[in-house]
Structure formats: C-alpha cells, structure tokens
C-alpha cells in the first residue's frame, strides 16, 4: 500500500503557481488532485472528498456528510488561491447515500456551485429519509433509532434539488482535465464513477472499496445489484487504472490499484457461495436466518456497525441468485435452492 503524504499547494488561481501555503487540509495525490479527509468514522474509516484543480477551475467529488469534511473543502479552495464563490464549477455526488450527499447543499450555499448526481439516486438527495425507508431493510423502530445515531449514515440534513443529472458517458471538463462519467449501478442503482483516461485515474466512490483495508467487505442498497457490480468491476479492471481513489480508503497506486479489483470480485463470489451453502444446509431460510449463519461462520467479511447493511446485502444477493436460476422464493420472505 502506498502512503500519501500531506503536501503544500502547487496550483493557484488561473493556473498560476502560488507560494507554499502550508495547506494541512488536503493531500495531493497527483498534480492537481487532492484528497480532503474527514474525521475517522469507525469501520467506515476516514471519509474522503476529492478536489480537482486545473487552470483556475475546481470540482469537488463527494462532499461527504452534513458536517464532514465540511468547511475543510472551502479552506482548501482558498488555500490554493481559488475564489470559492466563482472557481468551483461543480459538486459531484457519486451516489445518494448520506455519507456522500449530506454535505452537498451546505457546500452549494457556500459556493454557488451546482450539485450533480445520477437520476437513479437523485431521490435520495431530494428526500434523504428515503434512504432508510426505501433503500435498506429496516423496521420502523430501527429507523427511529437512527435519528440518534452518530455514524456517517445518519440523516441530519434537509433534502434539496440537484442542479444537473449525470448520464452514463457524459464528460465533465475542469480546465484541461476531462472526466468521463460511468454508471456502474452496483452499490446503488445510480452509483457512478469518474474516469480520467489521460492519467489512468478513477474516482471510485463506494463501488470498488466500500470499507477500508479489505475490498472483499461491502454492502449494497435495495436498488443495487451484485450482477451490475461484478460487471462494473470486470470492465474497470481492464481499463489500466493506475490511480484508484475510493471514498473510504486510502488511494491505491499502480499494482496495488489493480489488485483491488480482483479482491472486490472475490468478495462478491465468496458471499454468493456462502449464502448458497447455508441455504443448502437449511433447506429453506429467510434473510434473518442467513444473516445469523453468515455471522456465525465468520467465513466472509461483513459490515458490523448496522445490521440493516448485511440484511439488505443478503436480500440483494438472493435476488441475483434467483435471476441466475440458483435459488427461488417460496413466498413470505423464505428462500430455497433450486
């Protein structure tokens, strides 16, 4: 794993170099690409926003939660010699989960920059409570308890309208930097990654590394798809990515970047195999029984901080296995192998 050191500013307003500004809010990954790290968030690690600066223009990718990284983003813009009210051309949300859109509206009010998100996740921006009501397997009591939760998935912000809807294949221009939007749709239906083909760089959101230190560990929401995630990982792994920038992990460079795709694919296949094995042993089972078995076996890394994450992921796993003809629903939430 490559360690990224905190660096001084290198690029200034309108592409001119500025004097060293001692910016301790951002880490430069490669020239013009900076990670702005928030606070440590338990098993979710450090939530990172990314700032691209090129020829006096800037773009934020994933503004984080309602409070984190928060004002560090504006401070970073100012420290690079940029006018935060005119030089930030956009706020891109790779998807609509609270740890990626919670800070979007606050940053828009502070900068006037437009918020961009894919249509399939735009409802999460407009109506944040729909994350708990429609995207996770969660009963009413658990939804109420989430109002007291202090984790990165809490909804403590108001909804807002996006200014622009992202589309697959769209190009976003920041100075001379061009980013291609790629709809992956695995982690959530509207999840997108952004690809800089010239520099072989990928802003991956949560599609490759969902948690720090182990790309095999992941979750998807109810609109997500393991089939889509696997297809996306397969496609992305063939694109020669040399700089992989996830939202919940450190950047991975060169050979380390390529290894992440294989490990993430292994995680999907291992979870599918584990669910099939436990379902076969039981004969028939519901999601709660399978969650219990997966936890007890400790055979695959799973989210621990919120039960709804693994429950939802196993539900989506069963749906994918049913599409493949490997399991079928018996009704009332009960499943069996074919």
N, C-alpha and C positions, 0 to 999 in steps of 0.2 A: 504494500500500500504506500502511496506517495503522500508525504506530508506537505501541506500548503502553508507557507509562512505568511505572516502579515507583512504587507509591503506599503511603501509610500505611494502617493498618487503619481501617475505617469502622464495621464492625458488631461488636458484642460479645455477651457471654453473654445469653441470653434476650431478644435483640432490642434490648438497650440499647447506646447508643453508648459507646465506650471512648475513652480518651485516645490520641493518636497513639502507636503502638507501634514505629515505625521498622522495620516488617517488611520485610526485604530478601529474603525467600524467595519472595514471591508478588507477582504483578502483577494489579491489579484491572482487569478488562476492562469490566464494567459493575457497578453496585452489587450486592454480594453474590456476584459470580462472579470467581474468582481463578485465574490460571494459575500453577502451580508448575513451574518449568522445571528440568530436569536438565542434565547436562553435554552438551557437544557430542559427537555420535556420528557423525562423518564424513558420508557422503551422506544419512544419516537425519536430520541436523540435530539440534536440541535436542528431546529427548523431554519432552512436557509432560503433567503431571497437572492436572486441574481440580478445584477445590474450590468447592462451592456452600454459602453460609452464609445462613441465613434463620431468624429468630425462635428463635435459640439451638440450631438443629439444623444439621448439616452432612452433605454427601455428597461422596465422592471418586469421580471418574470417571477410570478408567485409572491404576492405581497405579504404572505403569512397570516397570522391570526389577527384578531382585533387589536392586540397590543404588542405584538412581537413579530418581526424586528421593529415595527413601529417607526418612531422618529429617526432611528438609525439610517433609514433609507434617505430621508431628506438631508440629514447631516452628511451622508456620503456624497450626494449630488453636489452640495455646496462645497465640500472639501475638494472636489475635482474641478472647481471653477465654473460649475454649471449653474444656470438660473433654474431653480426648481419649479418656477411658475411658467417657464416657456420652453425649456430644453428637454423635458421629459415628454416623449411622444406617445407613450402608451404604458398601460399596466396589463400584462397578460396573465391570465389565470389558466394553468394547465388543466385544471378541473375545478369542480364546485364544492369540494369538501371544506369544512370550516377552517382548517389549518392552511388553506391556500387562498381563500377569498375573504376571510374575516377582516383583513386589513385593507381591502380594496377601496371601499367607499371613503374611509378616512384619508387614504393617500390621494384619492381623486379630489376630495375637498381641499387638501393642502396644496395640490399641484395643478389642478385643472386637467390632468391627463385623462384620456378615455380608458375605460375598462373594456377588455376584450376576453371573451370566453366562447366556447363552442355552444351551439344552440341546445344540444342534448344535456348540457349541465347548467344552462342559464337559469332554470327554475330554482336551482339551489341558491343562486345569487339573489333572485327576486324574493324568494320565500325560504329563508335559512332553516326554519323549523321542518321543512320537508325532508331534510337530511335524516332526521330521526323518524319522521312519520312515514316516509316512503322508501328510503334507501337502506335502512337497516332492519333486521328482525329485532323488534324491541317492543315490549309491552308498555302500557301506559305508566305503570309505576316506575319503570326504568327511565322512561322519557322525562318524568317529573324529577327524578333524582339527578339527571344530567344537568339540571339548572344549577345545581350546587357543585358540579364537577369543576375542577381547576385545570383539567388537561387540555391539550391543543384541539380537541374535537368539540369543545363546548361552543354553544351558540350564544354569544353575548354581544351581538351586533344586529343592526337592522338591515333588512333587505334593500336592494337597490336595483335599478335597471342597468343592464350593460349598455355601453355606447356602441359596441360593434360585436358582431358574431363571427367567430373564426370559422373557416371552412378548410377541409382537407385539401392540401396542395397550395394553399394561399402563401404568398411571400410577404414578409414584413421587412421593411427597409429601415435600418438605423445607420445613417451616414452611408458608408460604403459596405456595411455588413448586411447580408441578406439571410434571413431565417425562413426556412420552409416549415409550415405547419403540417404535421402528420397526425391524423386522427387514429388513435390506437384502440380506444374503446374497451380496454380490458379491466382496468382498475375501476372505471365507471364508464357509462355509455358515452360521455362527452370528453373523456380524457384525451389530451393532445400532447405531443412532444414537439420540440422545435429543433430543427437541424440546420447547422451551419456547414454546408458541404465543402466550402473552401478551406475551412480549418478543421474539418472532421470532428466537429463538436456537437454534442447532443444535450439539450436541456430536457431531462427525462421525467420531471415531476415525480410521480409515485409508480410509474409503470415498470421500471426495472428494479430499483432498490426502494422497497416500501418501508423498511426499517434499517437502522444502521447495523453494520458488521455482518449481516447474513442475508444475502439476496434470495435465499430459499424461503424466508419468512415474509408473508404477505397477507393482505386481505383485499376483498373486492366488495363493492356495494351491490344491491339487488339489481341494478341495471348493468352491472359489469358482466364480463364473460371470460371464462378461462380459455375458451377456444380463441377468442379475439386476442387475449393477452399472449397466448402461445404464438399465434400467427404474427403478432407485432414483434415479439422478441426474436422470432426467426428472421423476419425482414430486417430489423435493426441490426442484428448481429452480422449481417452481410454488407453493411454499409461502410465498413472500415473506420468505425468510430475510434478516435484516439483520445478524446476528452469527454468523459461521461460525468454529467453534473446532475446528481439527484437532489431532491429536496430534503431528505432526512439522513443523509450520509455524507461522508467526505467525497470530494471529487476523485474519480479514478482516471488514471492516465495510461495510455498506450496498452501494454499487455494486460495490465490489471483491469482496464476497461473491458477488454474483450472477454475476460474470464467471468465478468458479472452476468453477461447474457446467458452463458451456459448454466451457471449456477441457478439463475432465476427460472430457467426452463426445467431444470432438475426438480426445483421446489414444487412446480405445478404437477409434474408427473408423479412425484412421490406422494403428494397429498391425494391425488386421484387414486393411486394404488392402495393407499392406506384406507381410504373410505370404502373402496371395493372389498378389501379384505375383511374389514369389520362388519360390513353389511352381509357378506357371505357367511361369516361366523354366526351372526344373529339370525339369519334367515330373512327377517324383516325388521326395520327400525325407523324411528323418526330422527329428526335433526338433533334433538337433545341427547338421545341415546348415543348417537355417533360422536357428538362433541365429547361426551363422557369417555368413550372408548379411545378417541384420539388423544385426549389429555392423559389418560391412564397409561397408554402405551409409550408416550414420550418419543414416538418414532419420527415425528416431523416438528420443526419449529413453528409455533403458532403465536398469534397475539395473546397477551396475558392481561392487559390493562382494562379491557372492556369485553365482557362476554359476547356482546352482540356482534363483534367483528368476526370471531371464529364461527359463530352460529350462521351468520349471513354468508360467509365464505363457503361453508359446507353445503348450505342450501343451493348456492350457485354452482358448486361442484356437482351436486346431484343432477341439476338441470342439464349441465353439459354432458354428463354421463348418459342421461336419458336420451339426449339428441344423438349420441353415438350408438344407441341401442344396447347399452350395457346394464342399465337399471330401468325400472319403471315405477311409477307412482301407483300405490294401492288406494289412494284417497285418504283424506283426513290427515295428511302430513306423513303418512307411512310409506316407506320405500322398500323395494326388494331387488335383488339381482335378477337379470334375465337369464 
